[in-house]
């Protein structure tokens, strides 16, 4: 069952030291600012929760994993400050995931666009179905995936980031994403994905928590500057979204 709430939904279920963190939104699991703030806050809370050893990040339904940022909010941006604040939403979530004391496993059941690709890249491990194609379409509307680019580059490399970004009209399939390092495994069905997620997560959650934290620190080495970097990138996007090019592109979508 999918949510009908305008600002989306966010639920956490903890069992056997594993927290399943599920987000949802009627518009293909896209993120309005309020939902991003709630997700950031919940990741920070779970980071300090002694009853949790591992987080699984997932979304509602069987179709899209995440359609990125809310298109409606994107069209309402009127000045640089509101633009920077809007694009800081994903920046803050990615930094919360980066600094979280628990490993985060991504469960990706379907297509993912823009900021959603950034969330998957910020997971410490991700598995997907063969329906989980990805696309970074930002350049086509006059902006760019600047906030999420460091996370995508870290996981997939500069070449893959360039290919995804410059071919802004193209979907890349799940096997391409796996080959480039975004997904660890790809499955033919959600049932098979969930079975493997369960087995993998139970094993991982049973390991020494301190060892897991130290391993996470190794994986995220040399990213301490991201607090400032992603904020700067949000400001760049916040300015570009006000350009005539972007205004015209967005008006076409609205029509």
N, C-alpha and C positions, 0 to 999 in steps of 0.2 A: 504494500500500500504506500502511495506517495502523498506527500503533504500538499495541502492547498493553501497554506499560509503565505501571505504576501511577502513576508520577510524571511521565509524559509524555516527550517527546523533543524535542531541539533540534539542528538540523544547520545548518552554514554551508558553502556552496559558493561559492568565488570564481573567477570567469572574466572576463577582460577588464576588470579593475578594478571589477567589479560583484559584491557579496556577496549571495547569496540566503540569507536567514536564515529557516529554516522550523521552526515549532513544531507539536507534535501531542500529542493526548491521546485515549485511547479514549472519554472522555465528551464527545463533540462538540467536541473541541479546547478544553476548559476548562482553567483554570490552577490547579493546586495551588501552594502557596507556594514549594516548591522549584523549580518550573519558572519562576516569575516571577523568582526570584533568579538563576537561570541566564541568563535572557533579559537582565536588567539588566546582568549581568557581561559578556555577549557584546557587547551594544551599546556598552558602555564600551571593550571591547577593540578593536572595529572602528573606533571613533572615532579611535583612535591608530594604526591599521594603515595604513602608507604604500602598501600594495598595493591598497587599496580607495578608490574615489572615490565610490561610491554603494551604498546598502543597499536591497534589496527585502525587505519583511516579508511573509511568506506563511504559510499553514497547510496541514496535510496533507489529502488527500482531496478529494472533489468536492462535499461537502455543507456542513456548517456551517463558517464561518470561525472563530468563537470563541463559546463559550457562557458566557464570563465567568469569574468565580472559581469554584473548586471548591465545590460544594454540600456535599459530605461534610465538608470542613474548616469551612465556615460553621456547620454544626450542632454542631461540637465546641468552639466558642469558649466559655470558661467565666468569663472575667474581662476587665476593661477593657484590661489590658496585652496579653493575647493577641489581643483584638479589634483594638486599634490596630495590632499587628504584622501581623495578617492583612490588614487593609485598606491597610497601607503597601506591600504588594507591588506593586499597580498604580501607586501614587504614585511609587515608586522607578523603575519602568520608564518611566512618562511623563516623569519628570524626566531620565532617561538619554537618552530620545529627543529631548527638548527641547535638551539640552546637547551632543548628539552633533555632531561636526565634519563629519559626512557627511549629505547629504540622505537621507531615508528615504521610499521609495515603497511604498505599501500595495497588495497584490494581494488583493482580497476576493472569493472565489468563492461565498460562501453566507451564510446568516443569521448575524447577530451580535447578541449580547445583552450588556447591562451593561458590565462592564469592557472587553469586546472593542470596544465602540463607542468607548470612551476611547482604546484603542490606535489605531484607525483615525483618530480625530480628531487624534492626536499625530503622525501621519505628515505629511510635508511635502506629499505629493501622493498621492492614492489613486484607484484605478480598480476597478471591480466588474462583476459580472454582474448580470443582472436578477433573479437569485435572492437577491441580497444585501440582504434586508430587515433592518431594525434595530428593536430594542426596548429600552427602559429600564424594567424591571419592578420596580425596587427598592422603590418606595413600597408596592407590593402586599404586601410581606412586612415592612413596618414600618421599613425603613431608607430610604436615598436614595442617588442616584449622586453623593454629595458629592465624592469624590476625583477622579472623572473630569469633573465638571461644568465646571471651568475650561477643560479641553481642548475639550470639546464646545461650550461657549459661544464660545470663541475662533474656532472653525472655522465654526459654524453660526448663532451669534447667540442672544440671550436668548430670543427668541420661540420658536425651534425647540427650545431646551433645555426650555422650559416645556411645550411641546406634547408632546414625547417623554416627559418625566418625569411629568406629571400624567395623561396617558392611558397609565398603566402597563400596561394590559391589551392595548394595541393594537400591532400590527406596522405600521411605516411602510415602504412599498416602496422599492426602490432608486432609482426616479426621483424620489420625494419627497426622499430623502437627497441626490441630485445637485442638485436645485433649491435645497436649503438650503445647499449648499457642501461637504458631507462627501466626496462623490465628484466627481472631475473629469469622468469618462466612465463610461458604463454600456454593457455589451455583452450580446448575446443568448446567447453561449456562452463557456465557459471557453477554448476554442480561440481565439476572437477576442480575448478579454481578454489571453491570453498573448502573442499576436502583437503587440498594441499595447504591452504592457509591455516586450517585447524591443526594439522600435523606439525607444520613448521613453527607456528606460534607457540604451541604447547612445549615443544623442545626448547625454543629460544627463551621462553619465560622461566624455564626450570634452571637455567644457567646462573652462575654467580652474578648478581646484580652489579657489583662493583666492577667486575671484569667487562660486563656489557657496556657500562658507562665509559670505562677507559677505552674500549674499542670504538665507541661513538666519537670520543675526542680525537682519536687517530683518524677516523674517516672524515672528520670536519676540520682537520688541521688547516691553518692559514686562512680562516674565514672570519676571524674576530673583527675585521674591519667592515663586515657586512651591515652592521647597524647604520653606519654613516653612508656606505655605498648605496644601499637600497633606498635610503631616504633621498639621496641625490638623484637617483634614477627615477623615483616617483615624481620629483620636481620637473625633470625633463619631460616625462610623459604628460604631466599636468599642464605644461606649456604647449606641447604639440597638439593636444586635444582641442585647443582653442583656435587652431589654424583654419584658414578658409578651406583648405583641402579636406580636413577632417569634418568640418561642418557640412560641406557638400556631400561627402560620402555617407555621413550619418543620416542626412535628410533623405537620401535615396532609400536607405533601409527602412526608415520610418514610413515612407510612402508605400 
